[in-house]
Structure formats: structure tokens, C-alpha cells
Amino acid sequence: MFSSKAPDHLAFLTRHLAAAAEQHGLDGALQRLAEAAPERYAQDVERLKQLLGEEPVQDSTVGLSPYETLAALLRQAPEHRERLLSGFVDYVQQSRAVYETFLTGIIGFLWYVAIVSVVALVTTITYGMFVFPQVAGLLQSVQQSPPLLAEVMFQRGGAPILIATLLAALAIAAMGTLTFYRRIQQMKPMPQLPAWVPGAARLCRTYNQGLLLNFARLLNQSGVAGTQALDQAALLSRHRRQVEDPAFTSTPSNTDDEWRHQLAVAERLGTIETELSAQCEEHSGTLSMALLAVRERLSLILKLILFTYVGLLVISMYQPIFQSSSVI
């Protein structure tokens, strides 16, 4: 990941770098940005300068970063670096808008589940420590046993097990969401997920396809021929995937072949730039739908666990009370 942790560092630096590059060229813009940027951005600026140098510094402690992606793209279009940088800024801004919306919705729902879970936990502890023992004692005084559900929930560890399950699901959802979002910030291709997680697998596949197409569009806008731009973008994406996941194979998919055929036709017709833009817009919509589907499925799973626990809790609380009232 890049050195600075703030999510807006990449957008800030590339935006001002692109503006300065129009007047002073990329090298001059980097120097001016290094002099004018606040200290917290200095590491990012220096890292990008190193990556764009003739002999990039190989620092294993830094790891993959979006600046490495930017540097690789700029090397493949050396004669139009300012134009590519401007397109890269637009892509970063559009990506942030899509994923910030997704993250805001997920975090809002997770907060809702967490608050309800805490309320249910406090209610369970209070009832189990102060109310249930008295009700159970009253029933035992008349030689009656507490209801089985209440006994399982408050005496045999049923409630803690359900709470632990809910908290584990909540933690997994939060960690998965933040990990996914962090990889997007770094412009890292997603791993291949198994088929039994269809929503997340489709999301990762759609994101990887969109990343490939947008890289190809940026290269094409910077003077690289259409099919060649797609090949170079595929090499860049697959290299980053192999660094992240050594088991990843670079075998082209049927979708890659279809894109290559379509772009070859568009290139012969002279409409390659329009075709790439249309493909990117189409995948942006597909990605938004995939994000919505994942959020809905995640919400459904957490709601089922939460409402099941709350329902069992309410029933187990009122059963002994009703039984004791009939005894009295």
C-alpha cells in the first residue's frame, strides 16, 4: 500500500500533478509538488518520483501501490504522459464516488446491527442474572421446571452462542468490506472466489473486468492502439494479480477474447475510443448493480441471524413469566 493512509491522498496528488504537468511537464510538476505539498504527502510524492525514474527503487516494505500502477501506465505511453495522467485523475475520482457510496451504505447498516446486538446483549445479561433465577426458583418451589427454551438460552449457554455467532458474522462482514474497499483504493485486482459465494465472486470478476477496460481506455487515449492497449492493460493487471496471488493463472478468459474481437472491429472502423468508453460505462453500471447485490445479500444474512436471536430471546423471556403467572 502507499505510505499515506488518508483515502484522498491519491486523488489529491494526481489532481494537482495533472494540473501542474500541463504547464511544466511531468518532471517539473513532480518537483513543484514535492516543494509545495504538506509533509504528510511527501512520502507519496517521493515514491512516485522514484517509480518514474530510470531505475525504480525496489522497496519490499512499501508493497503494491496505485502509484506503481500509474508509473507502469505512464511508461507505456511516454509521449503522452500528461494526457494519460489527466485521464487517470478522472478515473480515480469516478471510482471514489462509486465506492464511497457503497461503503457508506454498508457501514450504516453494520452500525445498525451492532447497536441492536449490544441492546440484545445487555438485555440478555440483565434478564439472565436478575430475572430468570427468581422465576426459575419460583417454578422449582412448586416442583415445575422452567421452559426448555428459556433454560437453554439462560442456563445452558444458548444465548452466548447466538451472540457469538452474530458478533462473528458482524466482524467478518466488517473486515471483508474494509479489506475489499482497501484493495479498491490500491487499484489491486480482486482474487478469484469460489462459486459458492456467487454475489462476491461476480463482484470481484466485474471489478477486474472494469479495471482492465479502464487501463486500456487510458492507454488508448494516450496514443496506444486499441488492441495493443488491451494487451498491455491485461499484462499489467495479471502481473499485479500474480504478485498478490502466486496461484493465479494468466490464461485469457472468453470475455477477454470477446473484448479483443470487438475492439479489433472498432479499431478498423475508427471508433475504438468510443467503443472503449462505452464498454467502461457499461461495466460501471454492472459494477454498481453487483455492489448493490452484495450489500443486499449481506444485509439479509445479518438480519436473519439478528432477528432469529431477538425472536428467541423474546420468547424465552416471556415463557417462564407466563408459566409462573399461571402457577400463582
Backbone torsions as a table, in degrees:
resi	resn	phi	psi	omega
1	MET	NA	158.8	-179.4
2	PHE	-75.7	160.0	-167.9
3	SER	-62.3	-46.2	-177.5
4	SER	-75.2	142.1	-174.7
5	LYS	-94.4	-22.3	-176.9
6	ALA	-63.3	134.9	-175.1
7	PRO	-68.5	-15.4	-177.4
8	ASP	-96.2	3.0	-177.5
9	HIS	-62.3	-46.0	-177.8
10	LEU	-61.5	-46.9	-179.3
11	ALA	-63.4	-42.0	-179.0
12	PHE	-63.6	-49.9	-175.3
13	LEU	-66.4	-46.5	-178.2
14	THR	-67.4	-34.4	179.0
15	ARG	-63.2	-48.0	-179.2
16	HIS	-74.5	-29.6	176.9
17	LEU	-65.9	-41.8	179.4
18	ALA	-65.5	-40.0	180.0
19	ALA	-65.4	-42.2	-179.3
20	ALA	-72.7	-30.6	-177.9
21	ALA	-67.1	-26.2	179.2
22	GLU	-64.2	-29.4	-178.6
23	GLN	-101.9	-34.1	-171.2
24	HIS	-117.1	2.7	-174.9
25	GLY	75.7	166.8	-173.7
26	LEU	-66.7	-43.8	-178.8
27	ASP	-63.9	-44.8	178.2
28	GLY	-65.2	-37.0	179.1
29	ALA	-65.5	-39.7	177.5
30	LEU	-61.9	-41.5	-179.8
31	GLN	-66.3	-43.9	179.8
32	ARG	-66.1	-38.0	179.2
33	LEU	-67.9	-38.2	178.3
34	ALA	-63.0	-33.8	-179.9
35	GLU	-78.2	-32.5	-172.6
36	ALA	-97.3	-21.6	-173.7
37	ALA	-71.2	148.0	174.9
38	PRO	-61.7	163.9	-175.2
39	GLU	-60.6	-35.4	-176.7
40	ARG	-68.3	-14.9	176.3
41	TYR	-98.1	-7.5	-171.5
42	ALA	-61.5	-40.3	-178.9
43	GLN	-62.5	-39.5	179.8
44	ASP	-65.8	-41.6	180.0
45	VAL	-64.2	-45.3	179.5
46	GLU	-63.6	-38.8	179.3
47	ARG	-62.8	-44.1	179.9
48	LEU	-65.6	-39.0	177.4
49	LYS	-62.4	-40.7	178.4
50	GLN	-64.4	-43.1	-177.8
51	LEU	-66.1	-31.8	-179.0
52	LEU	-86.7	-5.4	178.6
53	GLY	-72.1	172.4	-178.9
54	GLU	-65.9	-32.4	179.0
55	GLU	-127.4	88.7	-177.2
56	PRO	-58.8	142.0	179.3
57	VAL	-75.9	128.9	178.8
58	GLN	-95.6	100.7	-177.9
59	ASP	-116.1	105.7	-175.9
60	SER	-67.6	-18.7	-179.1
61	THR	-76.9	-19.6	-179.4
62	VAL	-83.3	-42.7	177.7
63	GLY	77.1	-172.2	179.5
64	LEU	-64.9	142.5	179.8
65	SER	-147.5	160.2	175.4
66	PRO	-64.7	-22.4	177.4
67	TYR	-68.8	-31.8	174.7
68	GLU	-66.0	-38.9	175.4
69	THR	-62.6	-46.7	179.7
70	LEU	-61.5	-43.6	180.0
71	ALA	-63.2	-40.1	179.2
72	ALA	-65.5	-40.2	178.0
73	LEU	-65.2	-42.2	-178.7
74	LEU	-65.4	-34.3	178.8
75	ARG	-67.5	-28.3	-178.6
76	GLN	-83.3	-9.7	176.1
77	ALA	-133.8	65.0	-171.8
78	PRO	-66.0	-24.5	-176.5
79	GLU	-87.9	-11.1	-177.8
80	HIS	-134.4	47.1	-174.9
81	ARG	-67.4	-36.9	-179.0
82	GLU	-66.0	-39.8	179.3
83	ARG	-66.0	-42.9	178.9
84	LEU	-64.0	-39.8	180.0
85	LEU	-62.8	-39.7	177.7
86	SER	-63.6	-42.9	176.7
87	GLY	-65.9	-35.1	177.9
88	PHE	-63.3	-40.6	178.0
89	VAL	-60.6	-45.4	179.3
90	ASP	-61.2	-40.7	-179.9
91	TYR	-65.4	-41.1	178.3
92	VAL	-62.2	-43.0	-179.0
93	GLN	-65.0	-43.4	179.0
94	GLN	-64.5	-41.0	-179.9
95	SER	-64.4	-40.9	179.9
96	ARG	-61.6	-41.8	-178.3
97	ALA	-61.8	-42.9	-178.8
98	VAL	-64.8	-48.2	-172.2
99	TYR	-82.2	-25.8	173.5
100	GLU	-65.0	-38.9	176.6
101	THR	-62.8	-44.6	178.2
102	PHE	-61.0	-46.9	-177.4
103	LEU	-65.8	-39.4	179.1
104	THR	-61.4	-43.7	178.8
105	GLY	-64.4	-42.4	-180.0
106	ILE	-65.4	-46.4	-178.1
107	ILE	-63.4	-40.5	177.4
108	GLY	-59.9	-43.6	179.5
109	PHE	-68.4	-40.4	179.7
110	LEU	-63.9	-36.5	175.8
111	TRP	-63.6	-40.9	177.8
112	TYR	-60.0	-47.6	179.6
113	VAL	-63.7	-40.5	-179.0
114	ALA	-64.7	-42.1	-179.3
115	ILE	-65.4	-46.3	178.7
116	VAL	-63.4	-36.4	178.7
117	SER	-65.0	-41.1	178.8
118	VAL	-64.9	-42.4	177.5
119	VAL	-61.5	-43.5	178.9
120	ALA	-65.1	-37.5	179.5
121	LEU	-66.2	-45.6	178.4
122	VAL	-62.2	-41.8	178.9
123	THR	-62.6	-42.6	179.9
124	THR	-62.5	-46.3	-178.9
125	ILE	-64.2	-44.5	-179.1
126	THR	-63.2	-47.2	-178.8
127	TYR	-66.5	-42.8	-177.9
128	GLY	-67.1	-30.5	-177.6
129	MET	-88.5	-33.3	-170.3
130	PHE	-115.5	-32.0	-174.1
131	VAL	-97.6	-51.8	-174.3
132	PHE	-60.6	-40.9	178.3
133	PRO	-59.2	-37.8	179.1
134	GLN	-68.7	-43.1	179.3
135	VAL	-65.8	-42.1	179.0
136	ALA	-64.3	-38.8	176.8
137	GLY	-63.9	-39.3	178.1
138	LEU	-63.5	-42.5	-179.9
139	LEU	-67.9	-38.7	179.2
140	GLN	-68.2	-27.1	177.8
141	SER	-67.3	-23.5	177.1
142	VAL	-107.3	19.9	175.1
143	GLN	61.2	43.7	174.1
144	GLN	-124.9	146.3	179.5
145	SER	-93.1	147.8	175.5
146	PRO	-63.0	156.5	176.3
147	PRO	-56.0	144.2	-175.1
148	LEU	-59.4	-42.4	-178.5
149	LEU	-62.2	-43.8	179.1
150	ALA	-65.5	-38.8	179.5
151	GLU	-65.3	-41.4	178.4
152	VAL	-66.1	-39.3	-176.4
153	MET	-71.0	-41.0	-170.1
154	PHE	-108.8	-14.7	-178.7
155	GLN	-117.7	-26.0	-176.0
156	ARG	-109.9	13.7	173.9
157	GLY	84.1	14.9	-179.7
158	GLY	-65.3	-44.1	-179.2
159	ALA	-63.6	-47.9	177.9
160	PRO	-59.2	-35.3	179.6
161	ILE	-65.4	-44.3	179.3
162	LEU	-65.8	-40.6	179.0
163	ILE	-64.6	-43.0	178.5
164	ALA	-61.9	-39.8	177.4
165	THR	-62.5	-43.9	179.7
166	LEU	-64.2	-45.9	-179.7
167	LEU	-65.2	-37.4	178.0
168	ALA	-64.0	-44.2	177.9
169	ALA	-62.9	-39.2	179.1
170	LEU	-65.6	-42.7	179.7
171	ALA	-65.7	-42.4	179.1
172	ILE	-63.0	-42.2	178.9
173	ALA	-63.4	-43.4	-179.7
174	ALA	-66.0	-45.1	-179.2
175	MET	-65.6	-41.9	178.5
176	GLY	-63.0	-42.4	179.9
177	THR	-64.5	-46.2	-178.7
178	LEU	-67.7	-37.6	177.5
179	THR	-64.7	-44.7	178.4
180	PHE	-60.3	-45.2	-178.5
181	TYR	-66.0	-37.8	-179.6
182	ARG	-66.4	-39.0	177.6
183	ARG	-64.3	-35.9	178.1
184	ILE	-66.1	-41.7	177.2
185	GLN	-58.2	-35.7	-178.5
186	GLN	-86.4	-1.3	-177.4
187	MET	57.3	41.1	178.3
188	LYS	-95.9	133.0	174.2
189	PRO	-59.1	148.3	-178.2
190	MET	-82.0	152.9	177.0
191	PRO	-72.1	160.4	175.7
192	GLN	-80.2	121.7	-178.2
193	LEU	-99.0	153.8	179.4
194	PRO	-66.9	163.5	-174.4
195	ALA	-70.3	-19.2	-177.7
196	TRP	-77.5	-0.5	170.2
197	VAL	-118.0	69.7	-170.0
198	PRO	-61.0	-39.2	-178.6
199	GLY	-64.1	-50.9	-179.6
200	ALA	-68.2	-37.4	178.8
201	ALA	-63.1	-42.4	178.5
202	ARG	-65.7	-38.7	178.9
203	LEU	-62.8	-46.6	179.9
204	CYS	-63.1	-42.3	-179.8
205	ARG	-64.1	-42.4	-179.7
206	THR	-66.6	-40.3	178.3
207	TYR	-62.6	-44.6	-179.8
208	ASN	-62.8	-39.6	177.9
209	GLN	-64.5	-42.7	178.5
210	GLY	-65.0	-37.8	178.0
211	LEU	-62.6	-43.9	179.1
212	LEU	-61.7	-46.8	-178.0
213	LEU	-65.6	-39.7	-179.3
214	ASN	-69.3	-37.1	173.8
215	PHE	-60.7	-44.0	179.6
216	ALA	-63.7	-40.2	179.2
217	ARG	-63.8	-43.0	179.1
218	LEU	-61.7	-42.9	179.9
219	LEU	-66.7	-40.2	-179.8
220	ASN	-65.6	-39.7	177.8
221	GLN	-66.7	-17.1	-179.9
222	SER	-100.3	15.0	173.4
223	GLY	102.5	-0.4	177.9
224	VAL	-85.5	135.6	-179.2
225	ALA	-60.1	153.5	-170.8
226	GLY	-56.0	-59.4	-178.6
227	THR	-66.1	-34.9	176.7
228	GLN	-66.7	-37.9	177.3
229	ALA	-62.3	-40.3	178.6
230	LEU	-66.0	-41.1	178.8
231	ASP	-63.7	-44.6	179.9
232	GLN	-65.8	-38.8	177.6
233	ALA	-65.5	-38.1	178.8
234	ALA	-65.5	-41.1	177.9
235	LEU	-62.6	-41.6	179.4
236	LEU	-64.3	-46.8	-178.7
237	SER	-63.5	-44.0	-177.1
238	ARG	-70.7	-32.8	176.4
239	HIS	-62.7	-43.3	-179.9
240	ARG	-67.5	-35.3	176.9
241	ARG	-65.0	-41.3	-178.6
242	GLN	-68.5	-33.1	175.7
243	VAL	-65.9	-40.6	-179.5
244	GLU	-75.5	-39.6	-174.4
245	ASP	-134.6	96.4	-177.0
246	PRO	-58.5	-22.9	-179.0
247	ALA	-80.2	-6.4	-178.5
248	PHE	-68.9	132.8	178.6
249	THR	-101.7	146.7	-176.4
250	SER	-96.8	26.2	179.3
251	THR	-69.7	123.8	-178.7
252	PRO	-62.2	142.9	178.4
253	SER	-89.6	170.9	176.6
254	ASN	-62.2	-33.1	179.0
255	THR	-64.9	-40.9	177.1
256	ASP	-59.3	-43.8	180.0
257	ASP	-64.2	-38.8	179.8
258	GLU	-65.8	-44.3	177.0
259	TRP	-60.4	-43.0	-178.2
260	ARG	-62.5	-39.7	178.1
261	HIS	-65.7	-45.3	-179.2
262	GLN	-64.0	-41.7	-179.8
263	LEU	-68.4	-34.4	177.0
264	ALA	-63.3	-41.7	177.3
265	VAL	-64.2	-46.0	-179.6
266	ALA	-64.1	-33.8	179.5
267	GLU	-66.8	-39.8	178.0
268	ARG	-68.0	-29.7	179.6
269	LEU	-85.0	-9.9	-179.0
270	GLY	80.7	18.6	-178.3
271	THR	-118.9	30.4	-174.5
272	ILE	-64.6	-40.0	-178.6
273	GLU	-66.3	-41.0	177.7
274	THR	-64.4	-40.8	-179.1
275	GLU	-65.4	-43.0	179.0
276	LEU	-64.6	-41.7	178.3
277	SER	-62.7	-41.7	179.2
278	ALA	-65.4	-41.0	178.2
279	GLN	-63.7	-40.4	179.4
280	CYS	-65.5	-42.7	178.2
281	GLU	-64.0	-39.7	178.8
282	GLU	-62.8	-43.2	-179.4
283	HIS	-72.5	-25.7	174.2
284	SER	-63.7	-43.0	176.4
285	GLY	-66.6	-41.3	178.4
286	THR	-62.8	-38.8	179.2
287	LEU	-66.3	-40.1	177.5
288	SER	-61.6	-41.0	177.6
289	MET	-65.7	-39.4	178.6
290	ALA	-65.6	-40.2	176.6
291	LEU	-61.9	-43.5	178.9
292	LEU	-63.7	-40.7	179.7
293	ALA	-63.8	-42.5	178.6
294	VAL	-64.4	-42.1	179.2
295	ARG	-63.3	-41.1	179.6
296	GLU	-66.3	-41.0	-180.0
297	ARG	-67.7	-41.1	177.7
298	LEU	-63.3	-42.7	177.8
299	SER	-61.2	-41.6	-178.8
300	LEU	-63.7	-44.1	-179.1
301	ILE	-63.1	-46.9	-178.9
302	LEU	-67.2	-37.2	177.7
303	LYS	-65.6	-40.2	178.3
304	LEU	-60.8	-45.6	179.1
305	ILE	-64.6	-45.4	-177.3
306	LEU	-65.2	-47.9	-176.6
307	PHE	-70.4	-31.3	174.6
308	THR	-63.1	-44.9	179.1
309	TYR	-64.2	-46.9	-178.8
310	VAL	-62.7	-40.9	178.8
311	GLY	-63.1	-46.4	178.1
312	LEU	-63.9	-36.3	179.5
313	LEU	-64.4	-45.8	-179.3
314	VAL	-63.7	-45.3	-179.8
315	ILE	-63.1	-45.4	-178.5
316	SER	-67.5	-25.0	176.9
317	MET	-75.7	-40.7	-174.4
318	TYR	-86.2	-24.9	-179.9
319	GLN	-56.9	-53.0	179.7
320	PRO	-66.0	-30.9	178.2
321	ILE	-65.2	-45.2	178.2
322	PHE	-64.2	-39.4	-179.8
323	GLN	-66.0	-42.2	179.2
324	SER	-67.8	-33.9	178.4
325	SER	-67.0	-33.3	177.6
326	SER	-70.2	-32.1	177.3
327	VAL	-69.1	-41.6	-179.9
328	ILE	-68.2	NA	NA
